Protein backbone atom coordinates (compact mmCIF):
# COMPACT_ATOMS: atom_id res chain seq x y z
CA UNK A 1 0.00 0.00 0.00
CA UNK A 2 1.31 3.45 -0.99
CA UNK A 3 0.56 5.59 2.06
CA UNK A 4 1.73 8.79 0.34
CA UNK A 5 -1.80 9.14 -1.08
CA UNK A 6 -3.36 9.09 2.41
CA UNK A 7 -0.81 11.12 4.39
CA UNK A 8 -2.70 14.43 4.38
CA UNK A 9 -6.01 12.91 5.53
CA UNK A 10 -4.96 9.82 7.44
CA UNK A 11 -6.20 10.96 10.86
CA UNK A 12 -9.54 12.12 9.50
CA UNK A 13 -10.14 8.82 7.74
CA UNK A 14 -9.10 6.74 10.73
CA UNK A 15 -11.35 8.60 13.17
CA UNK A 16 -14.26 8.16 10.79
CA UNK A 17 -13.65 4.42 10.59
CA UNK A 18 -13.43 3.89 14.35
CA UNK A 19 -15.84 6.52 15.65
CA UNK A 20 -18.24 4.00 17.19
CA UNK A 21 -15.41 2.59 19.38
CA UNK A 22 -13.58 5.84 20.19
CA UNK A 23 -14.16 9.49 19.37
CA UNK A 24 -10.49 10.33 18.93
CA UNK A 25 -7.56 8.41 17.51
CA UNK A 26 -5.63 9.32 20.65
CA UNK A 27 -7.56 6.65 22.52
CA UNK A 28 -5.82 3.93 20.51
CA UNK A 29 -2.37 5.49 20.83
CA UNK A 30 -2.81 5.94 24.58
CA UNK A 31 -4.02 2.36 25.07
CA UNK A 32 -1.06 0.83 23.26
CA UNK A 33 1.57 3.09 24.76
CA UNK A 34 0.27 2.54 28.30
CA UNK A 35 1.04 -1.14 27.79
CA UNK A 36 4.38 -0.27 26.20
CA UNK A 37 5.42 1.93 29.13
CA UNK A 38 4.63 -0.82 31.63
CA UNK A 39 6.52 -3.40 29.57
CA UNK A 40 9.61 -1.29 28.88
CA UNK A 41 10.60 -0.49 32.46
CA UNK A 42 12.35 2.64 33.73
CA UNK A 43 15.72 2.60 31.93
CA UNK A 44 14.85 3.81 28.43
CA UNK A 45 17.10 6.29 26.63
CA UNK A 46 15.88 5.82 23.06
CA UNK A 47 12.56 4.82 21.45
CA UNK A 48 11.91 4.14 17.78
CA UNK A 49 8.44 4.19 16.24
CA UNK A 50 9.09 1.65 13.50
CA UNK A 51 6.55 2.60 10.85
CA UNK A 52 5.56 5.93 12.38
CA UNK A 53 3.33 7.14 9.54
CA UNK A 54 2.45 10.81 10.01
CA UNK A 55 3.79 10.72 13.57
CA UNK A 56 0.53 10.41 15.51
CA UNK A 57 2.07 8.24 18.22
CA UNK A 58 5.23 10.28 18.70
CA UNK A 59 3.82 12.80 21.24
CA UNK A 60 2.47 9.90 23.30
CA UNK A 61 5.87 8.21 23.22
CA UNK A 62 7.51 11.46 24.29
CA UNK A 63 5.09 11.75 27.21
CA UNK A 64 5.57 8.11 28.23
CA UNK A 65 9.39 8.30 27.97
CA UNK A 66 10.26 11.93 28.80
CA UNK A 67 13.98 11.26 29.24
CA UNK A 68 14.37 9.30 26.00
CA UNK A 69 15.26 10.33 22.46
CA UNK A 70 12.21 9.64 20.30
CA UNK A 71 12.74 8.54 16.71
CA UNK A 72 10.47 7.71 13.81
CA UNK A 73 10.91 5.89 10.52
CA UNK A 74 8.55 5.06 7.67
CA UNK A 75 8.78 4.01 4.01
CA UNK A 76 6.30 6.74 2.97
CA UNK A 77 8.19 9.95 2.22
CA UNK A 78 5.01 12.04 2.34
CA UNK A 79 4.09 10.58 5.73
CA UNK A 80 7.56 11.40 7.05
CA UNK A 81 7.20 14.96 5.79
CA UNK A 82 3.97 15.29 7.79
CA UNK A 83 5.61 13.72 10.84
CA UNK A 84 8.61 16.06 10.72
CA UNK A 85 6.31 19.08 10.51
CA UNK A 86 4.13 17.88 13.41
CA UNK A 87 6.99 16.74 15.66
CA UNK A 88 10.08 18.88 15.01
CA UNK A 89 11.58 17.76 18.32
CA UNK A 90 11.75 14.11 17.17
CA UNK A 91 14.49 12.51 15.11
CA UNK A 92 13.78 10.63 11.91
CA UNK A 93 15.45 8.17 9.62
CA UNK A 94 14.59 6.56 6.30
CA UNK A 95 13.09 3.10 6.61
CA UNK A 96 16.06 1.44 4.90
CA UNK A 97 18.69 3.74 6.38
CA UNK A 98 21.62 2.01 8.05
CA UNK A 99 22.42 3.33 11.53
CA UNK A 100 24.97 2.46 14.17
CA UNK A 101 22.39 3.60 16.73
CA UNK A 102 20.61 0.97 18.81
CA UNK A 103 17.23 1.49 20.46
CA UNK A 104 16.01 0.45 23.89
CA UNK A 105 12.40 0.26 22.72
CA UNK A 106 11.23 -0.47 19.18
CA UNK A 107 7.50 0.16 18.83
CA UNK A 108 5.81 -1.53 15.84
CA UNK A 109 2.13 -0.57 15.90
CA UNK A 110 -0.24 -2.00 13.29
CA UNK A 111 2.53 -2.11 10.71
CA UNK A 112 3.02 -5.80 9.97
CA UNK A 113 -0.38 -6.34 8.33
CA UNK A 114 0.56 -3.76 5.66
CA UNK A 115 3.72 -5.68 4.75
CA UNK A 116 3.53 -8.61 2.30
CA UNK A 117 3.71 -11.89 4.25
CA UNK A 118 6.85 -12.91 2.37
CA UNK A 119 8.59 -9.91 4.01
CA UNK A 120 7.36 -10.42 7.58
CA UNK A 121 10.43 -12.32 8.75
CA UNK A 122 12.83 -9.88 7.11
CA UNK A 123 11.04 -6.91 8.68
CA UNK A 124 11.16 -8.33 12.19
CA UNK A 125 14.82 -9.29 11.76
CA UNK A 126 15.55 -5.70 10.75
CA UNK A 127 13.90 -4.46 13.93
CA UNK A 128 15.86 -7.00 15.98
CA UNK A 129 19.13 -5.91 14.37
CA UNK A 130 18.83 -2.35 15.74
CA UNK A 131 17.70 -3.37 19.24
CA UNK A 132 20.01 -2.45 22.12
CA UNK A 133 21.06 -5.13 24.63
CA UNK A 134 18.31 -5.54 27.18
CA UNK A 135 15.81 -3.68 24.99
CA UNK A 136 12.42 -4.78 23.69
CA UNK A 137 10.64 -5.03 20.38
CA UNK A 138 6.91 -4.51 20.94
CA UNK A 139 4.61 -5.42 18.05
CA UNK A 140 0.92 -4.46 18.26
CA UNK A 141 -1.46 -5.95 15.72
CA UNK A 142 -5.16 -6.28 14.90
CA UNK A 143 -6.76 -9.45 16.22
CA UNK A 144 -8.24 -11.39 13.27
CA UNK A 145 -10.25 -13.55 15.68
CA UNK A 146 -12.32 -10.52 16.64
CA UNK A 147 -15.25 -10.07 14.18
CA UNK A 148 -15.49 -6.31 14.80
CA UNK A 149 -11.81 -5.92 13.94
CA UNK A 150 -12.27 -7.85 10.70
CA UNK A 151 -15.29 -5.68 9.81
CA UNK A 152 -13.33 -2.47 10.42
CA UNK A 153 -10.41 -3.67 8.32
CA UNK A 154 -12.73 -4.52 5.41
CA UNK A 155 -14.18 -0.97 5.51
CA UNK A 156 -10.86 0.87 5.74
CA UNK A 157 -9.44 2.22 2.41
CA UNK A 158 -5.82 2.00 3.52
CA UNK A 159 -6.32 -1.57 4.75
CA UNK A 160 -7.30 -2.75 1.27
CA UNK A 161 -4.18 -4.90 1.01
CA UNK A 162 -4.00 -5.86 4.70
CA UNK A 163 -3.17 -9.45 5.66
CA UNK A 164 -3.94 -9.91 9.34
CA UNK A 165 -1.58 -12.05 11.40
CA UNK A 166 -2.80 -14.44 14.03
CA UNK A 167 -0.97 -14.19 17.30
CA UNK A 168 0.62 -17.62 16.90
CA UNK A 169 2.07 -16.49 13.54
CA UNK A 170 3.65 -13.46 15.16
CA UNK A 171 5.04 -15.57 17.99
CA UNK A 172 6.71 -17.80 15.38
CA UNK A 173 8.14 -14.73 13.62
CA UNK A 174 9.70 -13.57 16.88
CA UNK A 175 11.38 -16.94 17.25
CA UNK A 176 12.75 -16.81 13.70
CA UNK A 177 14.11 -13.31 14.35
CA UNK A 178 16.00 -14.57 17.40
CA UNK A 179 13.76 -12.69 19.83
CA UNK A 180 12.66 -14.34 23.07
CA UNK A 181 9.03 -13.58 23.80
CA UNK A 182 8.57 -11.97 27.21
CA UNK A 183 4.87 -11.20 27.13
CA UNK A 184 1.87 -11.46 24.82
CA UNK A 185 -1.81 -10.79 25.39
CA UNK A 186 -4.99 -9.35 23.91
CA UNK A 187 -6.35 -5.90 24.75
CA UNK A 188 -8.74 -3.16 23.54
CA UNK A 189 -11.73 -5.08 24.81
CA UNK A 190 -13.74 -2.08 25.98
CA UNK A 191 -14.65 1.03 23.91
CA UNK A 192 -13.75 4.55 25.03
CA UNK A 193 -17.20 5.02 26.61
CA UNK A 194 -16.35 2.17 29.00
CA UNK A 195 -12.72 3.20 29.54
CA UNK A 196 -13.14 2.82 33.29
CA UNK A 197 -13.34 -0.93 32.64
CA UNK A 198 -9.87 -0.97 31.07
CA UNK A 199 -8.31 -1.54 34.49
CA UNK A 200 -9.76 -5.06 34.34
CA UNK A 201 -8.42 -5.93 30.89
CA UNK A 202 -5.37 -7.64 32.33
CA UNK A 203 -7.70 -10.29 33.76
CA UNK A 204 -8.93 -11.09 30.24
CA UNK A 205 -5.67 -10.74 28.34
CA UNK A 206 -5.33 -14.44 27.58
CA UNK A 207 -8.73 -14.57 25.89
CA UNK A 208 -8.78 -13.77 22.13
CA UNK A 209 -11.59 -11.24 22.47
CA UNK A 210 -9.67 -7.96 22.33
CA UNK A 211 -9.60 -5.84 19.21
CA UNK A 212 -5.80 -6.03 19.18
CA UNK A 213 -2.96 -7.98 20.76
CA UNK A 214 0.73 -7.46 21.39
CA UNK A 215 3.88 -9.56 21.41
CA UNK A 216 6.97 -8.25 23.21
CA UNK A 217 10.42 -9.79 23.07
CA UNK A 218 14.13 -9.13 23.28
CA UNK A 219 17.56 -10.66 22.93
CA UNK A 220 18.08 -11.30 26.62
CA UNK A 221 16.67 -13.95 28.95
CA UNK A 222 13.03 -13.78 29.95
CA UNK A 223 12.31 -11.75 33.06
CA UNK A 224 9.63 -12.92 35.42
CA UNK A 225 8.35 -15.60 33.07
CA UNK A 226 6.33 -15.27 29.89
CA UNK A 227 2.64 -14.55 29.93
CA UNK A 228 1.20 -15.95 26.70
Rosetta silent file (secondary structure, phi, psi, omega in degrees, C-alpha in Angstrom):
SEQUENCE: XXXXXXXXXXXXXXXXXXXXXXXXXXXXXXXXXXXXXXXXXXXXXXXXXXXXXXXXXXXXXXXXXXXXXXXXXXXXXXXXXXXXXXXXXXXXXXXXXXXXXXXXXXXXXXXXXXXXXXXXXXXXXXXXXXXXXXXXXXXXXXXXXXXXXXXXXXXXXXXXXXXXXXXXXXXXXXXXXXXXXXXXXXXXXXXXXXXXXXXXXXXXXXXXXXXXXXXXXXXXXXXXXXXX
SCORE:     score description
SCORE:     0.000 S_00000001
   1 L     0.000  129.201  176.735    0.000    0.000    0.000 S_00000001
   2 L   -87.677  103.959 -176.150    1.315    3.450   -0.989 S_00000001
   3 H   -80.086   -6.717  176.254    0.561    5.594    2.061 S_00000001
   4 H   -56.807  -36.003 -176.256    1.725    8.789    0.340 S_00000001
   5 H   -71.552  -16.985 -178.484   -1.801    9.145   -1.079 S_00000001
   6 H  -107.734   -5.455 -168.597   -3.363    9.087    2.408 S_00000001
   7 H   -57.476  -39.943 -173.933   -0.811   11.115    4.393 S_00000001
   8 H   -81.362   -6.491  178.437   -2.697   14.431    4.379 S_00000001
   9 H  -137.616   21.743 -176.055   -6.013   12.912    5.529 S_00000001
  10 H   -60.980  -50.914 -178.280   -4.959    9.818    7.438 S_00000001
  11 H   -59.946  -45.188 -179.036   -6.203   10.957   10.857 S_00000001
  12 H   -59.528  -44.029 -179.906   -9.540   12.124    9.497 S_00000001
  13 H   -66.251  -41.111 -176.498  -10.137    8.816    7.742 S_00000001
  14 H   -67.491  -42.735  178.743   -9.105    6.736   10.734 S_00000001
  15 H   -61.906  -40.681  178.517  -11.351    8.596   13.172 S_00000001
  16 H   -62.416  -36.829 -179.634  -14.264    8.156   10.792 S_00000001
  17 H   -69.197  -35.579 -170.152  -13.653    4.418   10.589 S_00000001
  18 H  -110.145   15.238 -170.917  -13.432    3.889   14.346 S_00000001
  19 L   -62.392  -28.201 -179.547  -15.844    6.515   15.647 S_00000001
  20 L   -72.410  -23.206 -179.024  -18.237    3.996   17.187 S_00000001
  21 L   -93.691  -36.872 -179.600  -15.406    2.593   19.378 S_00000001
  22 L  -153.292  141.700 -178.554  -13.585    5.835   20.191 S_00000001
  23 L   -73.694  -33.316 -176.428  -14.158    9.492   19.369 S_00000001
  24 L  -126.287  147.480  179.060  -10.490   10.325   18.926 S_00000001
  25 L   -62.610  -26.105 -179.539   -7.562    8.414   17.514 S_00000001
  26 H   -56.760  -26.680  177.828   -5.632    9.319   20.650 S_00000001
  27 H   -58.603  -42.393 -177.865   -7.561    6.654   22.524 S_00000001
  28 H   -72.474  -41.328  175.890   -5.820    3.931   20.506 S_00000001
  29 H   -60.082  -48.412 -176.218   -2.368    5.492   20.829 S_00000001
  30 H   -62.298  -39.409 -179.277   -2.807    5.944   24.583 S_00000001
  31 H   -63.379  -46.544 -178.948   -4.024    2.359   25.066 S_00000001
  32 H   -66.997  -44.546 -173.223   -1.061    0.834   23.262 S_00000001
  33 H   -74.996  -23.300  171.176    1.570    3.091   24.764 S_00000001
  34 H   -62.878  -42.637  175.301    0.266    2.544   28.303 S_00000001
  35 H   -64.346  -44.035 -177.928    1.038   -1.145   27.789 S_00000001
  36 H   -59.912  -44.173 -179.125    4.378   -0.269   26.200 S_00000001
  37 H   -61.085  -42.349 -179.707    5.419    1.927   29.131 S_00000001
  38 H   -67.508  -33.527 -177.134    4.631   -0.816   31.633 S_00000001
  39 H   -79.798  -29.372 -173.219    6.522   -3.396   29.574 S_00000001
  40 H   -77.675  -30.592 -176.735    9.611   -1.287   28.880 S_00000001
  41 L    83.210 -177.626 -170.005   10.605   -0.489   32.455 S_00000001
  42 L   -83.268  -23.647 -170.728   12.351    2.639   33.729 S_00000001
  43 L   -96.804   76.776 -178.383   15.725    2.601   31.934 S_00000001
  44 L  -123.013  118.995  178.925   14.850    3.806   28.431 S_00000001
  45 L  -109.311  -14.502  179.006   17.101    6.285   26.633 S_00000001
  46 E  -150.956  137.964 -179.197   15.875    5.820   23.057 S_00000001
  47 E  -130.774  133.304  176.420   12.563    4.822   21.454 S_00000001
  48 E  -116.876  124.768  169.693   11.912    4.137   17.777 S_00000001
  49 E   -88.155  102.197 -172.343    8.435    4.194   16.244 S_00000001
  50 E   -87.251   95.464 -171.259    9.090    1.649   13.501 S_00000001
  51 L    97.748   54.171 -169.238    6.545    2.601   10.847 S_00000001
  52 L   -77.452  -12.226 -177.305    5.562    5.932   12.382 S_00000001
  53 L    58.937 -133.236 -178.261    3.328    7.137    9.542 S_00000001
  54 L   -85.302    8.290  172.977    2.451   10.807   10.013 S_00000001
  55 L    90.307   17.055 -176.333    3.786   10.723   13.574 S_00000001
  56 L   -59.028  -32.465 -177.670    0.531   10.412   15.509 S_00000001
  57 L   -85.526  -15.618 -171.759    2.070    8.237   18.218 S_00000001
  58 H   -61.284  -42.735  176.710    5.235   10.278   18.702 S_00000001
  59 H   -62.154  -32.997  178.318    3.825   12.798   21.235 S_00000001
  60 H   -70.630  -37.113  175.542    2.474    9.901   23.301 S_00000001
  61 H   -66.245  -39.785  178.366    5.870    8.215   23.222 S_00000001
  62 H   -62.992  -40.071  179.003    7.508   11.458   24.290 S_00000001
  63 H   -68.792  -39.452 -178.322    5.091   11.750   27.210 S_00000001
  64 H   -72.138  -31.452 -177.364    5.574    8.110   28.234 S_00000001
  65 L  -127.592   70.984 -171.704    9.390    8.295   27.971 S_00000001
  66 L   -65.082  -21.554 -178.860   10.257   11.935   28.798 S_00000001
  67 L   -97.621    5.016 -175.693   13.981   11.256   29.240 S_00000001
  68 L  -103.790  152.210  168.125   14.369    9.301   25.999 S_00000001
  69 E   -76.284  128.911 -178.649   15.258   10.333   22.464 S_00000001
  70 E  -106.476  126.204 -178.329   12.205    9.642   20.302 S_00000001
  71 E  -119.447  157.779  172.727   12.739    8.538   16.707 S_00000001
  72 E  -137.551  150.007  172.023   10.469    7.705   13.812 S_00000001
  73 E  -145.729  151.451 -179.084   10.912    5.886   10.518 S_00000001
  74 E  -164.368  146.304  178.408    8.548    5.057    7.673 S_00000001
  75 L   -75.489  -16.031 -179.380    8.780    4.007    4.014 S_00000001
  76 L   -86.374  113.418 -179.302    6.295    6.736    2.974 S_00000001
  77 H   -64.704  -38.416  179.682    8.192    9.951    2.221 S_00000001
  78 H   -66.824  -39.008  177.116    5.012   12.036    2.339 S_00000001
  79 H   -63.792  -41.244  178.086    4.091   10.581    5.732 S_00000001
  80 H   -64.689  -35.313  176.793    7.561   11.399    7.054 S_00000001
  81 H   -61.734  -43.763  177.967    7.198   14.961    5.790 S_00000001
  82 H   -63.552  -41.456 -178.213    3.972   15.286    7.788 S_00000001
  83 H   -65.672  -42.712  178.909    5.610   13.718   10.841 S_00000001
  84 H   -62.070  -40.048 -179.821    8.610   16.059   10.722 S_00000001
  85 H   -67.877  -38.514 -177.199    6.313   19.085   10.510 S_00000001
  86 H   -78.149  -29.263 -174.198    4.125   17.877   13.405 S_00000001
  87 L  -132.344   69.841 -177.158    6.994   16.738   15.656 S_00000001
  88 L   -65.846  -16.101  179.612   10.077   18.880   15.005 S_00000001
  89 L   -80.573  -15.719 -178.879   11.582   17.763   18.318 S_00000001
  90 L   -85.018  164.867  175.204   11.753   14.110   17.174 S_00000001
  91 E  -109.544  148.627 -175.009   14.493   12.509   15.114 S_00000001
  92 E  -133.886  154.002  174.567   13.776   10.629   11.909 S_00000001
  93 E  -143.421  155.833  175.535   15.452    8.174    9.615 S_00000001
  94 E   -68.215  151.277 -174.151   14.594    6.558    6.302 S_00000001
  95 L   -59.511  -36.536 -178.272   13.091    3.101    6.612 S_00000001
  96 L  -100.327   10.213 -178.914   16.058    1.444    4.898 S_00000001
  97 L   -69.606  138.606  178.424   18.687    3.741    6.376 S_00000001
  98 L   -91.948  125.960 -179.608   21.620    2.013    8.050 S_00000001
  99 L  -126.586  148.312  170.292   22.417    3.328   11.533 S_00000001
 100 L   -81.683  -15.952 -177.612   24.966    2.462   14.173 S_00000001
 101 L   -65.585  143.373  174.457   22.394    3.602   16.728 S_00000001
 102 L  -122.287  145.494 -172.394   20.606    0.969   18.811 S_00000001
 103 E  -111.722  140.561  177.971   17.231    1.492   20.461 S_00000001
 104 E   -74.488  -33.534  179.448   16.009    0.448   23.892 S_00000001
 105 E  -132.713  125.931  173.617   12.402    0.263   22.717 S_00000001
 106 E  -116.795  114.894 -173.237   11.228   -0.468   19.177 S_00000001
 107 E  -102.795  118.196 -176.240    7.498    0.156   18.829 S_00000001
 108 E  -122.114   93.444 -169.967    5.814   -1.527   15.840 S_00000001
 109 E  -107.646  110.888  175.880    2.132   -0.570   15.903 S_00000001
 110 L    53.573   44.376  179.674   -0.241   -2.002   13.289 S_00000001
 111 L  -106.082  -41.827 -170.475    2.532   -2.112   10.709 S_00000001
 112 H   -59.289  -36.240 -176.130    3.016   -5.803    9.971 S_00000001
 113 H   -71.583   -9.501  174.750   -0.376   -6.342    8.325 S_00000001
 114 H   -93.691   -3.669 -178.605    0.557   -3.759    5.660 S_00000001
 115 L  -100.811  135.081  177.767    3.718   -5.682    4.752 S_00000001
 116 L   -54.261  137.274 -177.698    3.527   -8.613    2.297 S_00000001
 117 H   -51.992  -33.096  179.866    3.706  -11.891    4.253 S_00000001
 118 H   -64.126  -17.787 -178.883    6.854  -12.908    2.373 S_00000001
 119 H  -104.699    2.765 -177.433    8.593   -9.914    4.006 S_00000001
 120 H   -60.628  -48.651 -177.903    7.358  -10.420    7.582 S_00000001
 121 H   -62.632  -44.110 -179.804   10.428  -12.324    8.752 S_00000001
 122 H   -61.496  -40.974 -178.766   12.835   -9.875    7.108 S_00000001
 123 H   -64.517  -44.464 -179.174   11.039   -6.907    8.681 S_00000001
 124 H   -70.038  -33.789  175.207   11.164   -8.327   12.187 S_00000001
 125 H   -64.820  -36.684  177.442   14.821   -9.292   11.762 S_00000001
 126 H   -62.351  -45.276  177.883   15.548   -5.698   10.749 S_00000001
 127 H   -60.519  -43.988 -179.308   13.896   -4.460   13.934 S_00000001
 128 H   -63.296  -31.151 -175.997   15.855   -7.004   15.984 S_00000001
 129 H   -71.633  -18.841  179.614   19.126   -5.910   14.367 S_00000001
 130 L  -111.995   20.330  178.587   18.826   -2.352   15.741 S_00000001
 131 E   -90.565  131.718  178.629   17.698   -3.370   19.237 S_00000001
 132 E   -72.386  153.719  174.993   20.005   -2.446   22.118 S_00000001
 133 E   -55.297  132.083 -179.189   21.057   -5.128   24.626 S_00000001
 134 E    82.403   -2.033 -178.433   18.309   -5.536   27.184 S_00000001
 135 E   -84.810  179.890 -179.688   15.814   -3.684   24.993 S_00000001
 136 E  -131.186  145.873  165.261   12.421   -4.779   23.694 S_00000001
 137 E  -104.061  124.211 -178.646   10.638   -5.028   20.384 S_00000001
 138 E  -119.397  112.691 -178.434    6.907   -4.514   20.943 S_00000001
 139 E  -107.534  123.987  177.190    4.606   -5.421   18.050 S_00000001
 140 E  -110.882  131.675 -177.030    0.920   -4.461   18.262 S_00000001
 141 E  -140.440  158.716  173.109   -1.464   -5.948   15.723 S_00000001
 142 E   -65.696  146.240  179.288   -5.155   -6.282   14.900 S_00000001
 143 L   -94.474  107.603 -178.185   -6.763   -9.448   16.220 S_00000001
 144 L   -70.544   -9.228  177.620   -8.240  -11.389   13.272 S_00000001
 145 L   -85.079   -5.952  178.521  -10.247  -13.550   15.679 S_00000001
 146 L   -95.505  118.559 -175.814  -12.322  -10.518   16.637 S_00000001
 147 H   -64.414  -32.061  177.935  -15.251  -10.074   14.181 S_00000001
 148 H   -66.470  -41.050  177.241  -15.492   -6.310   14.800 S_00000001
 149 H   -60.348  -46.128  179.739  -11.812   -5.917   13.940 S_00000001
 150 H   -61.209  -39.217  179.405  -12.270   -7.854   10.695 S_00000001
 151 H   -64.407  -44.192  179.285  -15.286   -5.680    9.806 S_00000001
 152 H   -63.209  -42.010 -179.986  -13.335   -2.469   10.424 S_00000001
 153 H   -63.086  -40.929  179.338  -10.406   -3.666    8.324 S_00000001
 154 H   -62.589  -31.333 -177.057  -12.729   -4.516    5.414 S_00000001
 155 H   -84.723  -15.129 -169.336  -14.179   -0.972    5.510 S_00000001
 156 L   -88.075  122.045 -178.137  -10.863    0.872    5.737 S_00000001
 157 H   -58.729  -38.971 -177.208   -9.445    2.220    2.413 S_00000001
 158 H   -87.670    7.293  170.258   -5.823    2.003    3.522 S_00000001
 159 H  -105.979   16.099 -175.637   -6.316   -1.570    4.751 S_00000001
 160 L   -58.098  -32.651 -178.870   -7.297   -2.748    1.273 S_00000001
 161 L  -104.420   12.224 -174.055   -4.175   -4.903    1.013 S_00000001
 162 L   -66.258  138.500  172.086   -4.001   -5.862    4.698 S_00000001
 163 L  -122.629  105.782 -175.303   -3.167   -9.448    5.658 S_00000001
 164 L   -74.256  139.346  179.435   -3.944   -9.909    9.338 S_00000001
 165 L   -98.281  134.812  168.226   -1.585  -12.049   11.398 S_00000001
 166 L   -74.752  154.700 -176.569   -2.802  -14.445   14.026 S_00000001
 167 H   -59.001  -39.554 -178.904   -0.966  -14.190   17.298 S_00000001
 168 H   -64.379  -30.681  176.180    0.621  -17.621   16.897 S_00000001
 169 H   -66.855  -42.138 -179.987    2.074  -16.494   13.541 S_00000001
 170 H   -68.144  -37.426  175.658    3.649  -13.464   15.155 S_00000001
 171 H   -59.466  -40.848  178.504    5.036  -15.574   17.993 S_00000001
 172 H   -66.622  -36.323  178.407    6.712  -17.802   15.377 S_00000001
 173 H   -65.389  -38.220  176.092    8.136  -14.729   13.617 S_00000001
 174 H   -60.315  -43.277 -179.327    9.705  -13.568   16.882 S_00000001
 175 H   -62.918  -42.537 -179.610   11.384  -16.943   17.250 S_00000001
 176 H   -66.261  -29.671 -179.918   12.748  -16.809   13.699 S_00000001
 177 L   -83.193    0.971  179.820   14.114  -13.314   14.351 S_00000001
 178 L    77.505   23.201 -179.919   16.001  -14.572   17.405 S_00000001
 179 L  -105.168  126.662  176.559   13.764  -12.689   19.833 S_00000001
 180 E   -82.512  124.927 -179.722   12.661  -14.344   23.072 S_00000001
 181 E   -72.509  128.681 -179.981    9.033  -13.575   23.803 S_00000001
 182 E  -104.558  -29.735  179.219    8.569  -11.974   27.211 S_00000001
 183 E  -162.336  147.502  176.277    4.871  -11.200   27.128 S_00000001
 184 E  -157.172  130.987  176.334    1.871  -11.455   24.825 S_00000001
 185 E  -161.797  168.705  178.474   -1.811  -10.785   25.390 S_00000001
 186 E   -92.281  152.604  177.902   -4.992   -9.355   23.908 S_00000001
 187 E  -154.640 -169.234 -172.397   -6.346   -5.896   24.751 S_00000001
 188 L    56.179   55.672  177.775   -8.740   -3.161   23.540 S_00000001
 189 L   -87.341  -37.506 -173.946  -11.727   -5.084   24.808 S_00000001
 190 L  -107.489  138.886  176.892  -13.745   -2.075   25.977 S_00000001
 191 L   -71.061  170.311 -176.775  -14.655    1.033   23.913 S_00000001
 192 H   -56.901  -35.996 -179.381  -13.754    4.545   25.031 S_00000001
 193 H   -62.890  -22.052  178.590  -17.203    5.018   26.607 S_00000001
 194 H  -113.970   33.434 -174.794  -16.350    2.169   28.997 S_00000001
 195 H   -61.789  -23.334  177.649  -12.724    3.196   29.540 S_00000001
 196 H   -64.828  -19.663  178.832  -13.141    2.821   33.291 S_00000001
 197 H   -80.136  -13.292 -174.358  -13.336   -0.934   32.643 S_00000001
 198 H   -59.758  -25.146  179.887   -9.870   -0.965   31.066 S_00000001
 199 H   -63.326  -17.361 -179.035   -8.313   -1.543   34.486 S_00000001
 200 H   -98.276   -1.058 -175.600   -9.757   -5.064   34.345 S_00000001
 201 H   -61.250  -32.032 -177.712   -8.425   -5.925   30.890 S_00000001
 202 H   -61.407  -23.952  178.394   -5.368   -7.637   32.334 S_00000001
 203 H   -73.290  -20.997 -175.184   -7.700  -10.295   33.756 S_00000001
 204 L  -111.569    6.967 -171.859   -8.931  -11.090   30.238 S_00000001
 205 L   -63.153  -20.578  179.604   -5.668  -10.740   28.339 S_00000001
 206 L   -85.326  -11.522 -178.368   -5.331  -14.437   27.580 S_00000001
 207 L   -90.296  135.758 -174.829   -8.730  -14.571   25.890 S_00000001
 208 L   -80.211   48.861 -176.083   -8.778  -13.771   22.129 S_00000001
 209 L  -108.118  -12.795 -179.535  -11.594  -11.242   22.474 S_00000001
 210 L   -70.528  157.235  177.945   -9.674   -7.962   22.332 S_00000001
 211 L   -69.721  -25.484  178.873   -9.599   -5.839   19.206 S_00000001
 212 E  -138.937  172.850  174.981   -5.801   -6.025   19.183 S_00000001
 213 E  -145.170  166.612  175.553   -2.962   -7.983   20.759 S_00000001
 214 E  -134.879  154.310  171.915    0.733   -7.460   21.391 S_00000001
 215 E  -130.042  128.999 -178.035    3.881   -9.557   21.408 S_00000001
 216 E  -125.299  132.881  179.556    6.971   -8.247   23.212 S_00000001
 217 E  -152.084  172.976 -179.821   10.422   -9.789   23.074 S_00000001
 218 E  -157.595 -178.557 -179.114   14.127   -9.128   23.285 S_00000001
 219 L   -80.421  -27.663 -172.906   17.555  -10.662   22.930 S_00000001
 220 L   -82.890  179.482  179.088   18.082  -11.302   26.621 S_00000001
 221 L   -67.189  154.970  178.334   16.670  -13.951   28.952 S_00000001
 222 L   -64.275  144.683  179.258   13.030  -13.778   29.949 S_00000001
 223 L  -114.404  120.094  176.064   12.308  -11.752   33.055 S_00000001
 224 L    73.921   12.613  178.561    9.627  -12.920   35.421 S_00000001
 225 L    85.052  160.591 -178.288    8.355  -15.598   33.068 S_00000001
 226 L  -101.451  132.494  173.855    6.331  -15.270   29.889 S_00000001
 227 E  -104.996  105.675 -178.514    2.636  -14.546   29.934 S_00000001
 228 L  -128.597    0.000    0.000    1.198  -15.950   26.696 S_00000001
